[in-house]
Amino acid sequence: MTILIEPDFDRLRISGDIEQEITLTPDDEGLARFSIALSDGTLLAVRWDGESHSFAVARDGAGITTIRPAGASESVRHDFPIDWAVVVPAGEVAERRPGRSPLPLFPEQDAPAMSA
């Protein structure tokens, strides 16, 4: 199935597998920045400057995401069955930082071998 995410001034309308309207609240600078996580693993970045909306794929999931012009803004078509979507302010998303490695699971195996 497909979902569509379409701008409607200060709201986003999600339709298809799930139906929801989300009101975007701008920050002190008049911008609204949000992230939308979809149940297939897709993460979208949303920006609204009071006049137009823009979208970007921050992380690809299992579905196929198409961003297309919709007047002065953009809209999103996402082809994959979706069970849920979560919308959070962009600064609230926790992501792994590139270059950081997890702690070694078996530190004794990572140590250089000692010769006898």
MOBELLIN-V537826 format. One record per pair of residues at least 4 apart in sequence whose C-alpha atoms are under 7 Angstrom apart, sorted by the first residue. I is the first residue (numbers start at 0). J is the second residue. If there is no record, write none. Layout:
i=<I I>
j=<J J>
//
This chain:
i=<0 0 0 0 1 1 1 1 1 1 1 2 2 2 2 2 2 2 3 3 3 3 3 3 4 4 4 4 4 4 4 5 5 5 5 5 6 6 6 6 6 7 7 9 9 10 10 10 10 11 11 11 12 12 12 13 13 13 13 14 14 16 16 17 23 24 25 25 25 26 26 29 29 30 30 30 31 31 31 32 32 32 32 32 33 33 33 33 33 33 33 34 34 34 34 34 34 34 34 35 35 35 35 35 35 35 36 36 36 36 36 36 36 37 37 37 37 37 37 38 38 38 38 39 39 39 39 40 40 40 41 41 41 42 42 42 42 43 43 43 43 44 44 44 44 45 45 45 46 46 46 47 47 47 48 51 51 52 52 53 53 54 54 62 62 62 63 63 63 64 64 64 64 65 65 65 66 66 66 66 67 67 67 68 68 68 69 69 87 105 106>
j=<16 78 79 80 15 16 76 77 78 79 80 13 14 15 16 76 77 78 13 14 15 75 76 77 11 12 13 14 74 75 76 11 12 13 74 75 10 11 12 52 74 11 12 22 23 20 21 22 23 20 21 22 19 20 21 17 18 19 20 18 19 80 81 83 31 31 29 30 31 30 31 48 49 47 48 49 46 47 48 45 46 47 88 89 44 45 46 86 87 88 89 42 43 44 45 86 87 88 89 42 43 44 84 85 86 87 40 41 42 43 84 85 86 41 42 81 83 84 85 81 82 83 84 60 61 62 81 59 60 61 58 59 60 56 57 58 59 54 55 56 57 54 55 56 57 53 54 55 52 53 54 51 52 53 52 71 72 72 73 72 73 66 73 77 78 79 77 78 79 75 76 77 78 75 76 77 73 74 75 76 73 74 75 72 73 74 73 74 91 109 110>
//
